[in-house]
Amino acid sequence: MKIETMAIRAGYQPKNGETHTLPIYQSTTYEYTSSEYMAHLFDCPTEGHIYSRISNPTCGFVEDKIAAMEGGVAAMLTTSGQSANLLAILNICKAGDHIVSTGTIYGGTINLLAVTLKRLGIECTFVGLDDDLETLQKAIQPNTRLVFGETIANPAMAVMDIEKFAALAHNNNIPLFVDNTFATPVLCRPFEFGADIVIHSTTKYMDGHAVQVGGVIVDGGKFDWRNGKFPEFTTPDPSYHGTVYADYGAAAFVIKCRMQLMRDFGVLPSAQDAFLLDLGLQTLPLRMERHCRNAEKVAEYFANHPKVEAVTYPALPGDKYHALQQKYLPDGCSGVISVTIKGPRANAEKFLNSLKLASIVTHVADIRTLVLHPASATHRQLTDEQLVAAGVNPGLIRFSTGCEHIDDILADIEQALAQID
């Protein structure tokens, strides 16, 4: 199936006489015909549900849909994008381990990698997105467990050369994790370029309507966990009756993540939230097309306005990352634009405060047009050096172009810019 069809038809497949739309399984508990069958599920967790802290049928159908759309073999929903990042990393990292990440990523993720995980004994080295392989290799240590990056950086809008970072990871027998939130599988499928694990904040475009907070981990199913560097996949797990996770085959990463970490952290979203997410997924291809076309016109307008200092949007022909956008995101690079207003920081604030249609919110990738000043909001915890590394400066505005009529969006921008002296 094409991705437009998968967005509607993948996942839930009703049988004769069953509900046409995805049902909400509002239950914590599942009943079995015998204790032997219950025991069987603990050995074969993909064949049923044990408890809704670990899995739920509604969540399961949505996980199957997202895995299909990304071209992966299995997926696991979480209660936020950050919990998806955390569980994915902790699935293969422990105290004393090391991560390599691009520095141009979401500020909250920088904080997770540089501060919170450091408290747990996991160190992170940040590298330049544009560094060559020889330079990147210098960041790899004997205890490096993974390489991490974002397809489209939030909010810098820099495009990751996925194949380059996949080569870095695989040359060292470690996996590449890619946060694909801004691109969505509609615009880019990182598994096709060598990624091993894909992560999303489903709160953003996948939902698209700001009605649920969630995340997802998708397993590409191709990484060799038996390569000698990951004994946690090849030795018995005493916390789960001696299971050897590599024996589960292609979906070993997600199964281990669910049976160890989801079991212990319990960050599975509710069936209601999964149902709402599924509604968003059904229209994702339609919305992404509109987001991209609107954003291209907005970016061009900003680029030609005398009160704008700089615009970062990879679909613009003169953008630094235009060639990578053409390679990895030929159908568009989302609705998010980074724009810097000329003059002091107060000019950026005045522009935001003068907008009437666009909403000032701590959110992005909504069906509505949204704006944010990252330096004083999502990235305010970063040092000046980290802000620069993340592609953020005091006058930068993250402009998330919605699906309203383009004429109305442009009119709102025009009148707001007119308020700046």
QUIPEWO-V555498 format. One line per field, one symbol per residue. ss: DSSP state (~ for helix, > for strand, _ for the rest). phi: phi as a letter, one per 20 degrees, with the letter a starting at -180 (. if undefined). psi: psi as a letter, one per 30 degrees, with the letter a starting at -180 (. if undefined). A space follows every 50 residues. Layout:
# QUIPEWO-V555498
ss = ???
phi = ???
psi = ???
This chain:
# QUIPEWO-V555498
ss = __~~~~~~~_________________________~~~~~~~~~_~~~___ ______~~~~~~~~~~~~~~___>>>>>__~~~~~~~~~~_______>>> >>____~~~~~~~~~~~~~___>>>>>_____~~~~~______>>>>>>> _>______>__~~~~~~~~~~___>>>>>____~~~~__~~~~___>>>> >_____________>>>>>___________~~~~__>~~~__>_~~~~~~ ~~~~~~~~~~~~~~~_____~~~~~~~~~~~~_~~~~~~~~~~~~~~~~~ ~~~____>>>>>_________~~~~~~~_______>>>>>>___~~~~~~ ~~~~____>>_________>>>_~~~_______~~~~~~______>>>>> _____~~~~~~~~~~~~____
phi = .fffffgedfnfcfegneffegeeeebeccdcfbfffgfgffecfeerdd affdbbgfgfffgfffgffenedabcfceaffffgffffffcdcgneccd cfeecggffgfgfedffffendecdecffefeffffffefdgdfdadcad gcfddfmeefeffffffgfffdlcedecedgffmffdbdggfdofdcdcc effefgfncldbdabbddefmdfefefnecffeddfefeckmfdffffng egfffffffeefgeemdeffffffffffffffdgffffffgfffffffff fgfdefedebcdbgffgefgdffffffecfepcmeecdcdefnfgfffff ggfefdefdebeabmdfefccbdgfdcfdfeefgfffffemdcgefcede fedffgfffffffffffffef
psi = kleeeefeflckjklkflkelkljiikflkklflfeeeeeeffiffgake kgfelkeeeeeeeeeeeeefgafllkllfleefeeeeeeffgklkflkkk kkfilkeeeeeeefdefefggjlkkklkegkleeeefffklfgkflkklk ejkjgfgkkkieeefeeeeffghllkkkjgeeelfefkjfefgflekkkk jffbeedfghfkkllkkkkfgfkjfggffifffflkjffihgkjefffbe geeeeeeefeeeeefhhklleeeeeeeeeeefgeeeeeeeeeeeeeeeee eefgkfgkelkjjffkegkegeeeeeefhfglhagkkkkkklalefeeee eeffkeekkjlillhlflkklkjefgcfgfflleeeeeeggklfgkkjjj kaglkeeeeeeeeeeefffk.
